[in-house]
Amino acid sequence: MLRIEHLTKTFGDKKAVDDLSVHISRGEIYGFIGHNGAGKTTTLKSVVGILKPDEGEIIIDGLSLKDNPIECKKRIAYIPDNPDIYNFMTGIQYLNFVSDIFGLSDSERKEKIGKYADIFELKSDLGESVNSYSHGMKQKLAIISALIHSPKLVIMDEPFVGLDPKASHILKEIMREICNGGGAIFFSTHVLEVAEKLCDNVAIIKEGKLIRSGTMEDVKGDASLESVFLELEG
């Protein structure tokens, strides 16, 4: 579903991502962990086309992001760590705006918006201005907007930040449902306990370089993911 091949991205004299290769198959929840500044967000932004890699190739569902950017973006969704939503819109206006971008029919958007707004308990707030939303409400709106076009690959940067425990639990269930339906999830997180319980595979990045990757069991062995991460971080 996603192949990152020898990705390199430099800002000035600093290599934010250095020759990174990660492969994610259908049905996998793939965790991406590292300290602040390790290169996680740069990698995710490169995968979704926000940043242009200096070197390397990104393949999404068999298509080159460089050669087929629009077709690739139709297949994915991106939930950033700090949702940048148009504050002048109401919640429902924003969701209809996203639906328009992905060409959803009236019936499709009505079904998906209704379903996810109910699940995340946001339905009664969709008529309110986004400017009045709390951080958690904006995060829920961003999640709903990412799911309504049924993406095959969901890229998430710290998706649980700002969510209450119930919403976090719901999101975990949705992540697994997407993978059970043949999709894939690639997400970064600092909550290692969540990654350990949720992920099928994990990659650990340090100073832009991949230092360990594989199945969760192979990476952590008999130890906890937290202890392995701290040991690798030195």
Secondary structure, DSSP 8 states (H G I E B T S, - for coil): -EEEEEEEEEETTEEEEEEEEEEE-TT-EEEEE--TTSSHHHHHHHHTTSS--SEEEEEETTEETTT-HHHHHHTEEEE-SS----TTSBHHHHHHHHHHHTT--HHHHHHHHHHHHHHTT-GGGTTSBGGG--HHHHHHHHHHHHHTT--SEEEEESTTTT--HHHHHHHHHHHHHHHHTT-EEEEE-S-HHHHHHH-SEEEEEETTEEEEEEEHHHHHTTS-HHHHHHHHH-
